[in-house]
């Protein structure tokens, strides 16, 4: 089944215009991606028992946490927060 056919069929089943089916599907995808990124951040928080990426950076600098792989986790954390912010901007303009 093609995307167009699927969209038409879902629109019919859900009594929604095709554009609304696509819009809701994209918003659901974005929300799922945000949850996935938030879960990755939560895993890093738990790993180091720290609440913020700044606290992780400080712990590394103070020697309370080994630099490797903590610096990589810090970078992932920072990038995930930026990713979430960009996704939320998209949702805000939707």
PyMOL Python script that loads the backbone (N, CA, C, O; Angstrom):
from pymol import cmd

cmd.read_pdbstr("""\
ATOM      1  N   UNK A   1       0.855  -1.173   0.000  1.00  0.00           N
ATOM      2  CA  UNK A   1       0.000   0.000   0.000  1.00  0.00           C
ATOM      3  C   UNK A   1       0.899   1.234   0.000  1.00  0.00           C
ATOM      4  O   UNK A   1       1.835   1.324   0.795  1.00  0.00           O
ATOM      5  N   UNK A   2       0.621   2.162  -0.871  1.00  0.00           N
ATOM      6  CA  UNK A   2       1.414   3.389  -0.951  1.00  0.00           C
ATOM      7  C   UNK A   2       1.060   4.330   0.199  1.00  0.00           C
ATOM      8  O   UNK A   2       0.042   4.159   0.871  1.00  0.00           O
ATOM      9  N   UNK A   3       1.907   5.309   0.406  1.00  0.00           N
ATOM     10  CA  UNK A   3       1.665   6.308   1.457  1.00  0.00           C
ATOM     11  C   UNK A   3       0.355   7.042   1.191  1.00  0.00           C
ATOM     12  O   UNK A   3      -0.438   7.273   2.105  1.00  0.00           O
ATOM     13  N   UNK A   4       0.140   7.403  -0.061  1.00  0.00           N
ATOM     14  CA  UNK A   4      -1.103   8.109  -0.406  1.00  0.00           C
ATOM     15  C   UNK A   4      -2.322   7.252  -0.098  1.00  0.00           C
ATOM     16  O   UNK A   4      -3.303   7.742   0.461  1.00  0.00           O
ATOM     17  N   UNK A   5      -2.263   5.985  -0.459  1.00  0.00           N
ATOM     18  CA  UNK A   5      -3.390   5.077  -0.195  1.00  0.00           C
ATOM     19  C   UNK A   5      -3.603   4.908   1.299  1.00  0.00           C
ATOM     20  O   UNK A   5      -4.737   4.907   1.779  1.00  0.00           O
ATOM     21  N   UNK A   6      -2.512   4.765   2.028  1.00  0.00           N
ATOM     22  CA  UNK A   6      -2.604   4.625   3.479  1.00  0.00           C
ATOM     23  C   UNK A   6      -3.212   5.870   4.110  1.00  0.00           C
ATOM     24  O   UNK A   6      -4.055   5.772   5.002  1.00  0.00           O
ATOM     25  N   UNK A   7      -2.789   7.022   3.653  1.00  0.00           N
ATOM     26  CA  UNK A   7      -3.310   8.283   4.184  1.00  0.00           C
ATOM     27  C   UNK A   7      -4.798   8.414   3.905  1.00  0.00           C
ATOM     28  O   UNK A   7      -5.565   8.823   4.777  1.00  0.00           O
ATOM     29  N   UNK A   8      -5.200   8.073   2.709  1.00  0.00           N
ATOM     30  CA  UNK A   8      -6.624   8.138   2.353  1.00  0.00           C
ATOM     31  C   UNK A   8      -7.425   7.172   3.210  1.00  0.00           C
ATOM     32  O   UNK A   8      -8.482   7.530   3.729  1.00  0.00           O
ATOM     33  N   UNK A   9      -6.930   5.953   3.360  1.00  0.00           N
ATOM     34  CA  UNK A   9      -7.658   4.948   4.138  1.00  0.00           C
ATOM     35  C   UNK A   9      -7.735   5.340   5.608  1.00  0.00           C
ATOM     36  O   UNK A   9      -8.794   5.224   6.224  1.00  0.00           O
ATOM     37  N   UNK A  10      -6.619   5.804   6.178  1.00  0.00           N
ATOM     38  CA  UNK A  10      -6.643   6.236   7.576  1.00  0.00           C
ATOM     39  C   UNK A  10      -7.572   7.425   7.775  1.00  0.00           C
ATOM     40  O   UNK A  10      -8.305   7.497   8.761  1.00  0.00           O
ATOM     41  N   UNK A  11      -7.532   8.353   6.829  1.00  0.00           N
ATOM     42  CA  UNK A  11      -8.435   9.499   6.907  1.00  0.00           C
ATOM     43  C   UNK A  11      -9.880   9.068   6.917  1.00  0.00           C
ATOM     44  O   UNK A  11     -10.699   9.618   7.652  1.00  0.00           O
ATOM     45  N   UNK A  12     -10.190   8.084   6.101  1.00  0.00           N
ATOM     46  CA  UNK A  12     -11.555   7.561   6.036  1.00  0.00           C
ATOM     47  C   UNK A  12     -11.939   6.869   7.341  1.00  0.00           C
ATOM     48  O   UNK A  12     -13.023   7.102   7.877  1.00  0.00           O
ATOM     49  N   UNK A  13     -11.058   6.026   7.844  1.00  0.00           N
ATOM     50  CA  UNK A  13     -11.326   5.291   9.081  1.00  0.00           C
ATOM     51  C   UNK A  13     -11.462   6.244  10.268  1.00  0.00           C
ATOM     52  O   UNK A  13     -12.309   6.047  11.139  1.00  0.00           O
ATOM     53  N   UNK A  14     -10.623   7.273  10.295  1.00  0.00           N
ATOM     54  CA  UNK A  14     -10.610   8.195  11.427  1.00  0.00           C
ATOM     55  C   UNK A  14     -11.495   9.417  11.212  1.00  0.00           C
ATOM     56  O   UNK A  14     -11.587  10.281  12.083  1.00  0.00           O
ATOM     57  N   UNK A  15     -12.139   9.489  10.061  1.00  0.00           N
ATOM     58  CA  UNK A  15     -12.999  10.622   9.713  1.00  0.00           C
ATOM     59  C   UNK A  15     -12.231  11.943   9.817  1.00  0.00           C
ATOM     60  O   UNK A  15     -12.704  12.917  10.403  1.00  0.00           O
ATOM     61  N   UNK A  16     -11.027  11.941   9.228  1.00  0.00           N
ATOM     62  CA  UNK A  16     -10.182  13.135   9.228  1.00  0.00           C
ATOM     63  C   UNK A  16      -9.712  13.404   7.810  1.00  0.00           C
ATOM     64  O   UNK A  16      -9.558  12.476   7.017  1.00  0.00           O
ATOM     65  N   UNK A  17      -9.484  14.664   7.488  1.00  0.00           N
ATOM     66  CA  UNK A  17      -8.884  14.966   6.193  1.00  0.00           C
ATOM     67  C   UNK A  17      -7.458  14.388   6.145  1.00  0.00           C
ATOM     68  O   UNK A  17      -6.797  14.238   7.173  1.00  0.00           O
ATOM     69  N   UNK A  18      -7.016  14.076   4.947  1.00  0.00           N
ATOM     70  CA  UNK A  18      -5.674  13.499   4.781  1.00  0.00           C
ATOM     71  C   UNK A  18      -4.599  14.390   5.402  1.00  0.00           C
ATOM     72  O   UNK A  18      -3.665  13.895   6.033  1.00  0.00           O
ATOM     73  N   UNK A  19      -4.729  15.677   5.224  1.00  0.00           N
ATOM     74  CA  UNK A  19      -3.719  16.592   5.776  1.00  0.00           C
ATOM     75  C   UNK A  19      -3.653  16.496   7.293  1.00  0.00           C
ATOM     76  O   UNK A  19      -2.576  16.619   7.876  1.00  0.00           O
ATOM     77  N   UNK A  20      -4.794  16.279   7.934  1.00  0.00           N
ATOM     78  CA  UNK A  20      -4.813  16.157   9.399  1.00  0.00           C
ATOM     79  C   UNK A  20      -4.201  14.830   9.838  1.00  0.00           C
ATOM     80  O   UNK A  20      -3.539  14.772  10.874  1.00  0.00           O
ATOM     81  N   UNK A  21      -4.407  13.789   9.085  1.00  0.00           N
ATOM     82  CA  UNK A  21      -3.777  12.497   9.378  1.00  0.00           C
ATOM     83  C   UNK A  21      -2.258  12.651   9.328  1.00  0.00           C
ATOM     84  O   UNK A  21      -1.552  12.174  10.216  1.00  0.00           O
ATOM     85  N   UNK A  22      -1.767  13.307   8.304  1.00  0.00           N
ATOM     86  CA  UNK A  22      -0.327  13.515   8.166  1.00  0.00           C
ATOM     87  C   UNK A  22       0.191  14.391   9.298  1.00  0.00           C
ATOM     88  O   UNK A  22       1.218  14.082   9.903  1.00  0.00           O
ATOM     89  N   UNK A  23      -0.509  15.480   9.588  1.00  0.00           N
ATOM     90  CA  UNK A  23      -0.090  16.400  10.659  1.00  0.00           C
ATOM     91  C   UNK A  23      -0.016  15.679  11.997  1.00  0.00           C
ATOM     92  O   UNK A  23       0.978  15.797  12.714  1.00  0.00           O
ATOM     93  N   UNK A  24      -1.071  14.927  12.339  1.00  0.00           N
ATOM     94  CA  UNK A  24      -1.086  14.214  13.617  1.00  0.00           C
ATOM     95  C   UNK A  24       0.006  13.144  13.667  1.00  0.00           C
ATOM     96  O   UNK A  24       0.621  12.923  14.710  1.00  0.00           O
ATOM     97  N   UNK A  25       0.239  12.491  12.542  1.00  0.00           N
ATOM     98  CA  UNK A  25       1.291  11.482  12.498  1.00  0.00           C
ATOM     99  C   UNK A  25       2.666  12.091  12.707  1.00  0.00           C
ATOM    100  O   UNK A  25       3.495  11.528  13.421  1.00  0.00           O
ATOM    101  N   UNK A  26       2.911  13.235  12.088  1.00  0.00           N
ATOM    102  CA  UNK A  26       4.202  13.905  12.256  1.00  0.00           C
ATOM    103  C   UNK A  26       4.388  14.403  13.685  1.00  0.00           C
ATOM    104  O   UNK A  26       5.477  14.292  14.248  1.00  0.00           O
ATOM    105  N   UNK A  27       3.333  14.947  14.265  1.00  0.00           N
ATOM    106  CA  UNK A  27       3.427  15.409  15.653  1.00  0.00           C
ATOM    107  C   UNK A  27       3.686  14.236  16.597  1.00  0.00           C
ATOM    108  O   UNK A  27       4.459  14.364  17.546  1.00  0.00           O
ATOM    109  N   UNK A  28       3.045  13.093  16.344  1.00  0.00           N
ATOM    110  CA  UNK A  28       3.282  11.909  17.171  1.00  0.00           C
ATOM    111  C   UNK A  28       4.728  11.434  17.031  1.00  0.00           C
ATOM    112  O   UNK A  28       5.347  11.026  18.014  1.00  0.00           O
ATOM    113  N   UNK A  29       5.259  11.487  15.828  1.00  0.00           N
ATOM    114  CA  UNK A  29       6.651  11.105  15.600  1.00  0.00           C
ATOM    115  C   UNK A  29       7.604  12.028  16.364  1.00  0.00           C
ATOM    116  O   UNK A  29       8.562  11.565  16.983  1.00  0.00           O
ATOM    117  N   UNK A  30       7.339  13.320  16.315  1.00  0.00           N
ATOM    118  CA  UNK A  30       8.175  14.286  17.036  1.00  0.00           C
ATOM    119  C   UNK A  30       8.098  14.043  18.539  1.00  0.00           C
ATOM    120  O   UNK A  30       9.123  14.054  19.220  1.00  0.00           O
ATOM    121  N   UNK A  31       6.897  13.824  19.061  1.00  0.00           N
ATOM    122  CA  UNK A  31       6.734  13.564  20.492  1.00  0.00           C
ATOM    123  C   UNK A  31       7.489  12.302  20.905  1.00  0.00           C
ATOM    124  O   UNK A  31       8.104  12.264  21.971  1.00  0.00           O
ATOM    125  N   UNK A  32       7.443  11.276  20.066  1.00  0.00           N
ATOM    126  CA  UNK A  32       8.172  10.039  20.356  1.00  0.00           C
ATOM    127  C   UNK A  32       9.671  10.300  20.368  1.00  0.00           C
ATOM    128  O   UNK A  32      10.378   9.790  21.237  1.00  0.00           O
ATOM    129  N   UNK A  33      10.161  11.076  19.428  1.00  0.00           N
ATOM    130  CA  UNK A  33      11.586  11.399  19.361  1.00  0.00           C
ATOM    131  C   UNK A  33      12.020  12.196  20.589  1.00  0.00           C
ATOM    132  O   UNK A  33      13.116  11.985  21.109  1.00  0.00           O
ATOM    133  N   UNK A  34      11.172  13.105  21.053  1.00  0.00           N
ATOM    134  CA  UNK A  34      11.475  13.873  22.262  1.00  0.00           C
ATOM    135  C   UNK A  34      11.564  12.934  23.467  1.00  0.00           C
ATOM    136  O   UNK A  34      12.491  13.041  24.270  1.00  0.00           O
ATOM    137  N   UNK A  35      10.606  12.021  23.593  1.00  0.00           N
ATOM    138  CA  UNK A  35      10.628  11.066  24.711  1.00  0.00           C
ATOM    139  C   UNK A  35      11.886  10.203  24.670  1.00  0.00           C
ATOM    140  O   UNK A  35      12.502   9.946  25.705  1.00  0.00           O
ATOM    141  N   UNK A  36      12.265   9.757  23.478  1.00  0.00           N
ATOM    142  CA  UNK A  36      13.466   8.934  23.319  1.00  0.00           C
ATOM    143  C   UNK A  36      14.703   9.705  23.782  1.00  0.00           C
ATOM    144  O   UNK A  36      15.534   9.161  24.510  1.00  0.00           O
ATOM    145  N   UNK A  37      14.831  10.962  23.369  1.00  0.00           N
ATOM    146  CA  UNK A  37      15.976  11.787  23.755  1.00  0.00           C
ATOM    147  C   UNK A  37      15.962  12.055  25.263  1.00  0.00           C
ATOM    148  O   UNK A  37      17.012  12.030  25.907  1.00  0.00           O
ATOM    149  N   UNK A  38      14.789  12.307  25.822  1.00  0.00           N
ATOM    150  CA  UNK A  38      14.678  12.541  27.266  1.00  0.00           C
ATOM    151  C   UNK A  38      15.078  11.289  28.048  1.00  0.00           C
ATOM    152  O   UNK A  38      15.701  11.386  29.105  1.00  0.00           O
ATOM    153  N   UNK A  39      14.720  10.127  27.530  1.00  0.00           N
ATOM    154  CA  UNK A  39      15.110   8.880  28.192  1.00  0.00           C
ATOM    155  C   UNK A  39      16.623   8.684  28.158  1.00  0.00           C
ATOM    156  O   UNK A  39      17.212   8.205  29.127  1.00  0.00           O
ATOM    157  N   UNK A  40      17.247   9.052  27.049  1.00  0.00           N
ATOM    158  CA  UNK A  40      18.703   8.943  26.968  1.00  0.00           C
ATOM    159  C   UNK A  40      19.374   9.866  27.985  1.00  0.00           C
ATOM    160  O   UNK A  40      20.359   9.490  28.620  1.00  0.00           O
ATOM    161  N   UNK A  41      18.836  11.072  28.132  1.00  0.00           N
ATOM    162  CA  UNK A  41      19.366  11.999  29.133  1.00  0.00           C
ATOM    163  C   UNK A  41      19.162  11.430  30.537  1.00  0.00           C
ATOM    164  O   UNK A  41      20.056  11.518  31.378  1.00  0.00           O
ATOM    165  N   UNK A  42      17.999  10.852  30.788  1.00  0.00           N
ATOM    166  CA  UNK A  42      17.713  10.271  32.107  1.00  0.00           C
ATOM    167  C   UNK A  42      18.691   9.145  32.433  1.00  0.00           C
ATOM    168  O   UNK A  42      19.115   9.009  33.580  1.00  0.00           O
ATOM    169  N   UNK A  43      19.049   8.344  31.447  1.00  0.00           N
ATOM    170  CA  UNK A  43      20.019   7.264  31.673  1.00  0.00           C
ATOM    171  C   UNK A  43      21.382   7.830  32.072  1.00  0.00           C
ATOM    172  O   UNK A  43      22.055   7.287  32.947  1.00  0.00           O
ATOM    173  N   UNK A  44      21.780   8.919  31.427  1.00  0.00           N
ATOM    174  CA  UNK A  44      23.062   9.540  31.773  1.00  0.00           C
ATOM    175  C   UNK A  44      22.993  10.133  33.177  1.00  0.00           C
ATOM    176  O   UNK A  44      23.940  10.008  33.954  1.00  0.00           O
ATOM    177  N   UNK A  45      21.876  10.776  33.503  1.00  0.00           N
ATOM    178  CA  UNK A  45      21.702  11.335  34.859  1.00  0.00           C
ATOM    179  C   UNK A  45      21.850  10.238  35.912  1.00  0.00           C
ATOM    180  O   UNK A  45      22.541  10.405  36.917  1.00  0.00           O
ATOM    181  N   UNK A  46      21.186   9.116  35.655  1.00  0.00           N
ATOM    182  CA  UNK A  46      21.242   8.003  36.604  1.00  0.00           C
ATOM    183  C   UNK A  46      22.644   7.421  36.699  1.00  0.00           C
ATOM    184  O   UNK A  46      23.104   7.070  37.785  1.00  0.00           O
ATOM    185  N   UNK A  47      23.314   7.321  35.576  1.00  0.00           N
ATOM    186  CA  UNK A  47      24.665   6.744  35.542  1.00  0.00           C
ATOM    187  C   UNK A  47      25.614   7.511  36.461  1.00  0.00           C
ATOM    188  O   UNK A  47      26.441   6.915  37.151  1.00  0.00           O
ATOM    189  N   UNK A  48      25.486   8.842  36.461  1.00  0.00           N
ATOM    190  CA  UNK A  48      26.401   9.670  37.243  1.00  0.00           C
ATOM    191  C   UNK A  48      25.761  10.253  38.500  1.00  0.00           C
ATOM    192  O   UNK A  48      26.432  10.915  39.292  1.00  0.00           O
ATOM    193  N   UNK A  49      24.466  10.008  38.682  1.00  0.00           N
ATOM    194  CA  UNK A  49      23.717  10.530  39.822  1.00  0.00           C
ATOM    195  C   UNK A  49      23.860  12.049  39.911  1.00  0.00           C
ATOM    196  O   UNK A  49      24.124  12.611  40.974  1.00  0.00           O
ATOM    197  N   UNK A  50      23.674  12.700  38.740  1.00  0.00           N
ATOM    198  CA  UNK A  50      23.755  14.154  38.646  1.00  0.00           C
ATOM    199  C   UNK A  50      22.525  14.676  37.916  1.00  0.00           C
ATOM    200  O   UNK A  50      21.950  13.982  37.077  1.00  0.00           O
ATOM    201  N   UNK A  51      22.129  15.885  38.233  1.00  0.00           N
ATOM    202  CA  UNK A  51      20.892  16.427  37.680  1.00  0.00           C
ATOM    203  C   UNK A  51      21.089  17.228  36.391  1.00  0.00           C
ATOM    204  O   UNK A  51      20.166  17.326  35.582  1.00  0.00           O
ATOM    205  N   UNK A  52      22.272  17.799  36.190  1.00  0.00           N
ATOM    206  CA  UNK A  52      22.460  18.646  35.019  1.00  0.00           C
ATOM    207  C   UNK A  52      23.764  18.306  34.307  1.00  0.00           C
ATOM    208  O   UNK A  52      24.683  17.735  34.894  1.00  0.00           O
ATOM    209  N   UNK A  53      23.820  18.667  33.043  1.00  0.00           N
ATOM    210  CA  UNK A  53      25.055  18.438  32.279  1.00  0.00           C
ATOM    211  C   UNK A  53      26.172  19.315  32.816  1.00  0.00           C
ATOM    212  O   UNK A  53      27.343  18.945  32.738  1.00  0.00           O
ATOM    213  N   UNK A  54      25.822  20.468  33.360  1.00  0.00           N
ATOM    214  CA  UNK A  54      26.824  21.351  33.960  1.00  0.00           C
ATOM    215  C   UNK A  54      27.448  20.685  35.198  1.00  0.00           C
ATOM    216  O   UNK A  54      28.651  20.793  35.434  1.00  0.00           O
ATOM    217  N   UNK A  55      26.616  20.005  35.971  1.00  0.00           N
ATOM    218  CA  UNK A  55      27.127  19.290  37.146  1.00  0.00           C
ATOM    219  C   UNK A  55      28.043  18.145  36.714  1.00  0.00           C
ATOM    220  O   UNK A  55      29.040  17.859  37.376  1.00  0.00           O
ATOM    221  N   UNK A  56      27.703  17.497  35.611  1.00  0.00           N
ATOM    222  CA  UNK A  56      28.565  16.437  35.086  1.00  0.00           C
ATOM    223  C   UNK A  56      29.900  17.014  34.646  1.00  0.00           C
ATOM    224  O   UNK A  56      30.950  16.453  34.960  1.00  0.00           O
ATOM    225  N   UNK A  57      29.875  18.111  33.932  1.00  0.00           N
ATOM    226  CA  UNK A  57      31.102  18.761  33.500  1.00  0.00           C
ATOM    227  C   UNK A  57      31.973  19.130  34.699  1.00  0.00           C
ATOM    228  O   UNK A  57      33.185  18.917  34.677  1.00  0.00           O
ATOM    229  N   UNK A  58      31.365  19.676  35.734  1.00  0.00           N
ATOM    230  CA  UNK A  58      32.109  20.062  36.937  1.00  0.00           C
ATOM    231  C   UNK A  58      32.690  18.842  37.634  1.00  0.00           C
ATOM    232  O   UNK A  58      33.827  18.876  38.106  1.00  0.00           O
ATOM    233  N   UNK A  59      31.916  17.765  37.701  1.00  0.00           N
ATOM    234  CA  UNK A  59      32.398  16.537  38.342  1.00  0.00           C
ATOM    235  C   UNK A  59      33.600  15.967  37.590  1.00  0.00           C
ATOM    236  O   UNK A  59      34.528  15.443  38.206  1.00  0.00           O
ATOM    237  N   UNK A  60      33.583  16.067  36.278  1.00  0.00           N
ATOM    238  CA  UNK A  60      34.721  15.602  35.472  1.00  0.00           C
ATOM    239  C   UNK A  60      35.939  16.470  35.762  1.00  0.00           C
ATOM    240  O   UNK A  60      37.036  15.962  35.995  1.00  0.00           O
ATOM    241  N   UNK A  61      35.735  17.776  35.746  1.00  0.00           N
ATOM    242  CA  UNK A  61      36.838  18.711  35.972  1.00  0.00           C
ATOM    243  C   UNK A  61      37.429  18.562  37.378  1.00  0.00           C
ATOM    244  O   UNK A  61      38.633  18.731  37.570  1.00  0.00           O
ATOM    245  N   UNK A  62      36.582  18.247  38.352  1.00  0.00           N
ATOM    246  CA  UNK A  62      37.035  18.081  39.738  1.00  0.00           C
ATOM    247  C   UNK A  62      37.653  16.705  39.985  1.00  0.00           C
ATOM    248  O   UNK A  62      38.220  16.457  41.049  1.00  0.00           O
ATOM    249  N   UNK A  63      37.542  15.818  39.005  1.00  0.00           N
ATOM    250  CA  UNK A  63      38.085  14.475  39.162  1.00  0.00           C
ATOM    251  C   UNK A  63      37.194  13.524  39.928  1.00  0.00           C
ATOM    252  O   UNK A  63      37.624  12.423  40.270  1.00  0.00           O
ATOM    253  N   UNK A  64      35.956  13.922  40.209  1.00  0.00           N
ATOM    254  CA  UNK A  64      35.022  13.032  40.919  1.00  0.00           C
ATOM    255  C   UNK A  64      34.472  11.964  39.990  1.00  0.00           C
ATOM    256  O   UNK A  64      33.968  10.933  40.437  1.00  0.00           O
ATOM    257  N   UNK A  65      34.575  12.224  38.680  1.00  0.00           N
ATOM    258  CA  UNK A  65      34.114  11.288  37.657  1.00  0.00           C
ATOM    259  C   UNK A  65      35.237  11.149  36.637  1.00  0.00           C
ATOM    260  O   UNK A  65      35.854  12.137  36.239  1.00  0.00           O
ATOM    261  N   UNK A  66      35.494   9.921  36.221  1.00  0.00           N
ATOM    262  CA  UNK A  66      36.537   9.692  35.210  1.00  0.00           C
ATOM    263  C   UNK A  66      36.144  10.360  33.903  1.00  0.00           C
ATOM    264  O   UNK A  66      34.988  10.298  33.485  1.00  0.00           O
ATOM    265  N   UNK A  67      37.100  10.990  33.270  1.00  0.00           N
ATOM    266  CA  UNK A  67      36.831  11.738  32.043  1.00  0.00           C
ATOM    267  C   UNK A  67      36.310  10.903  30.894  1.00  0.00           C
ATOM    268  O   UNK A  67      35.544  11.386  30.060  1.00  0.00           O
ATOM    269  N   UNK A  68      36.727   9.647  30.854  1.00  0.00           N
ATOM    270  CA  UNK A  68      36.243   8.777  29.779  1.00  0.00           C
ATOM    271  C   UNK A  68      35.425   7.668  30.387  1.00  0.00           C
ATOM    272  O   UNK A  68      35.962   6.955  31.235  1.00  0.00           O
ATOM    273  N   UNK A  69      34.189   7.461  30.036  1.00  0.00           N
ATOM    274  CA  UNK A  69      33.464   8.037  28.905  1.00  0.00           C
ATOM    275  C   UNK A  69      32.592   9.243  29.271  1.00  0.00           C
ATOM    276  O   UNK A  69      31.707   9.623  28.504  1.00  0.00           O
ATOM    277  N   UNK A  70      32.834   9.833  30.416  1.00  0.00           N
ATOM    278  CA  UNK A  70      31.957  10.909  30.890  1.00  0.00           C
ATOM    279  C   UNK A  70      31.910  12.094  29.932  1.00  0.00           C
ATOM    280  O   UNK A  70      30.849  12.695  29.763  1.00  0.00           O
ATOM    281  N   UNK A  71      33.037  12.450  29.296  1.00  0.00           N
ATOM    282  CA  UNK A  71      32.997  13.570  28.357  1.00  0.00           C
ATOM    283  C   UNK A  71      32.102  13.243  27.173  1.00  0.00           C
ATOM    284  O   UNK A  71      31.380  14.111  26.683  1.00  0.00           O
ATOM    285  N   UNK A  72      32.143  12.010  26.711  1.00  0.00           N
ATOM    286  CA  UNK A  72      31.267  11.609  25.605  1.00  0.00           C
ATOM    287  C   UNK A  72      29.805  11.696  26.030  1.00  0.00           C
ATOM    288  O   UNK A  72      28.956  12.161  25.269  1.00  0.00           O
ATOM    289  N   UNK A  73      29.514  11.243  27.262  1.00  0.00           N
ATOM    290  CA  UNK A  73      28.146  11.337  27.775  1.00  0.00           C
ATOM    291  C   UNK A  73      27.709  12.795  27.910  1.00  0.00           C
ATOM    292  O   UNK A  73      26.558  13.129  27.633  1.00  0.00           O
ATOM    293  N   UNK A  74      28.630  13.659  28.334  1.00  0.00           N
ATOM    294  CA  UNK A  74      28.328  15.088  28.427  1.00  0.00           C
ATOM    295  C   UNK A  74      27.949  15.640  27.054  1.00  0.00           C
ATOM    296  O   UNK A  74      26.977  16.384  26.925  1.00  0.00           O
ATOM    297  N   UNK A  75      28.714  15.275  26.039  1.00  0.00           N
ATOM    298  CA  UNK A  75      28.431  15.747  24.677  1.00  0.00           C
ATOM    299  C   UNK A  75      27.089  15.221  24.194  1.00  0.00           C
ATOM    300  O   UNK A  75      26.310  15.960  23.592  1.00  0.00           O
ATOM    301  N   UNK A  76      26.815  13.952  24.453  1.00  0.00           N
ATOM    302  CA  UNK A  76      25.520  13.375  24.076  1.00  0.00           C
ATOM    303  C   UNK A  76      24.399  14.138  24.770  1.00  0.00           C
ATOM    304  O   UNK A  76      23.410  14.504  24.135  1.00  0.00           O
ATOM    305  N   UNK A  77      24.549  14.377  26.062  1.00  0.00           N
ATOM    306  CA  UNK A  77      23.543  15.096  26.853  1.00  0.00           C
ATOM    307  C   UNK A  77      23.289  16.472  26.246  1.00  0.00           C
ATOM    308  O   UNK A  77      22.143  16.867  26.033  1.00  0.00           O
ATOM    309  N   UNK A  78      24.367  17.193  25.974  1.00  0.00           N
ATOM    310  CA  UNK A  78      24.251  18.539  25.404  1.00  0.00           C
ATOM    311  C   UNK A  78      23.548  18.494  24.042  1.00  0.00           C
ATOM    312  O   UNK A  78      22.674  19.315  23.763  1.00  0.00           O
ATOM    313  N   UNK A  79      23.930  17.546  23.208  1.00  0.00           N
ATOM    314  CA  UNK A  79      23.323  17.423  21.882  1.00  0.00           C
ATOM    315  C   UNK A  79      21.856  17.009  21.957  1.00  0.00           C
ATOM    316  O   UNK A  79      21.036  17.481  21.169  1.00  0.00           O
ATOM    317  N   UNK A  80      21.523  16.133  22.896  1.00  0.00           N
ATOM    318  CA  UNK A  80      20.123  15.705  23.049  1.00  0.00           C
ATOM    319  C   UNK A  80      19.257  16.874  23.507  1.00  0.00           C
ATOM    320  O   UNK A  80      18.126  17.023  23.045  1.00  0.00           O
ATOM    321  N   UNK A  81      19.774  17.701  24.408  1.00  0.00           N
ATOM    322  CA  UNK A  81      19.008  18.872  24.841  1.00  0.00           C
ATOM    323  C   UNK A  81      18.775  19.826  23.676  1.00  0.00           C
ATOM    324  O   UNK A  81      17.685  20.380  23.540  1.00  0.00           O
ATOM    325  N   UNK A  82      19.776  20.022  22.844  1.00  0.00           N
ATOM    326  CA  UNK A  82      19.623  20.891  21.670  1.00  0.00           C
ATOM    327  C   UNK A  82      18.625  20.284  20.686  1.00  0.00           C
ATOM    328  O   UNK A  82      17.811  20.994  20.097  1.00  0.00           O
ATOM    329  N   UNK A  83      18.696  18.981  20.517  1.00  0.00           N
ATOM    330  CA  UNK A  83      17.773  18.276  19.620  1.00  0.00           C
ATOM    331  C   UNK A  83      16.333  18.441  20.103  1.00  0.00           C
ATOM    332  O   UNK A  83      15.435  18.733  19.313  1.00  0.00           O
ATOM    333  N   UNK A  84      16.122  18.254  21.398  1.00  0.00           N
ATOM    334  CA  UNK A  84      14.787  18.415  21.983  1.00  0.00           C
ATOM    335  C   UNK A  84      14.293  19.848  21.777  1.00  0.00           C
ATOM    336  O   UNK A  84      13.131  20.054  21.427  1.00  0.00           O
ATOM    337  N   UNK A  85      15.144  20.817  21.988  1.00  0.00           N
ATOM    338  CA  UNK A  85      14.753  22.226  21.818  1.00  0.00           C
ATOM    339  C   UNK A  85      14.330  22.490  20.375  1.00  0.00           C
ATOM    340  O   UNK A  85      13.329  23.164  20.134  1.00  0.00           O
ATOM    341  N   UNK A  86      15.094  21.955  19.411  1.00  0.00           N
ATOM    342  CA  UNK A  86      14.735  22.148  17.998  1.00  0.00           C
ATOM    343  C   UNK A  86      13.401  21.492  17.674  1.00  0.00           C
ATOM    344  O   UNK A  86      12.574  22.066  16.966  1.00  0.00           O
ATOM    345  N   UNK A  87      13.196  20.288  18.195  1.00  0.00           N
ATOM    346  CA  UNK A  87      11.927  19.594  17.953  1.00  0.00           C
ATOM    347  C   UNK A  87      10.759  20.352  18.569  1.00  0.00           C
ATOM    348  O   UNK A  87       9.690  20.440  17.965  1.00  0.00           O
ATOM    349  N   UNK A  88      10.952  20.892  19.753  1.00  0.00           N
ATOM    350  CA  UNK A  88       9.877  21.656  20.402  1.00  0.00           C
ATOM    351  C   UNK A  88       9.568  22.936  19.631  1.00  0.00           C
ATOM    352  O   UNK A  88       8.423  23.386  19.611  1.00  0.00           O
ATOM    353  N   UNK A  89      10.576  23.521  18.999  1.00  0.00           N
ATOM    354  CA  UNK A  89      10.335  24.688  18.154  1.00  0.00           C
ATOM    355  C   UNK A  89       9.453  24.309  16.966  1.00  0.00           C
ATOM    356  O   UNK A  89       8.535  25.043  16.602  1.00  0.00           O
ATOM    357  N   UNK A  90       9.739  23.171  16.378  1.00  0.00           N
ATOM    358  CA  UNK A  90       8.925  22.693  15.249  1.00  0.00           C
ATOM    359  C   UNK A  90       7.482  22.511  15.690  1.00  0.00           C
ATOM    360  O   UNK A  90       6.561  22.937  14.993  1.00  0.00           O
ATOM    361  N   UNK A  91       7.276  21.880  16.842  1.00  0.00           N
ATOM    362  CA  UNK A  91       5.927  21.652  17.349  1.00  0.00           C
ATOM    363  C   UNK A  91       5.231  22.975  17.632  1.00  0.00           C
ATOM    364  O   UNK A  91       4.040  23.121  17.359  1.00  0.00           O
ATOM    365  N   UNK A  92       5.962  23.935  18.176  1.00  0.00           N
ATOM    366  CA  UNK A  92       5.365  25.235  18.516  1.00  0.00           C
ATOM    367  C   UNK A  92       4.881  25.966  17.264  1.00  0.00           C
ATOM    368  O   UNK A  92       3.936  26.753  17.332  1.00  0.00           O
ATOM    369  N   UNK A  93       5.514  25.714  16.137  1.00  0.00           N
ATOM    370  CA  UNK A  93       5.116  26.370  14.905  1.00  0.00           C
ATOM    371  C   UNK A  93       4.152  25.547  14.068  1.00  0.00           C
ATOM    372  O   UNK A  93       3.743  25.959  12.982  1.00  0.00           O
ATOM    373  N   UNK A  94       3.793  24.378  14.585  1.00  0.00           N
ATOM    374  CA  UNK A  94       2.897  23.480  13.829  1.00  0.00           C
ATOM    375  C   UNK A  94       1.445  23.897  13.983  1.00  0.00           C
ATOM    376  O   UNK A  94       0.556  23.259  13.419  1.00  0.00           O
TER     377      UNK A  94
END
""", "prot")
cmd.dss("prot")
cmd.show_as("cartoon", "prot")
cmd.util.cbc("prot")
cmd.orient("prot")
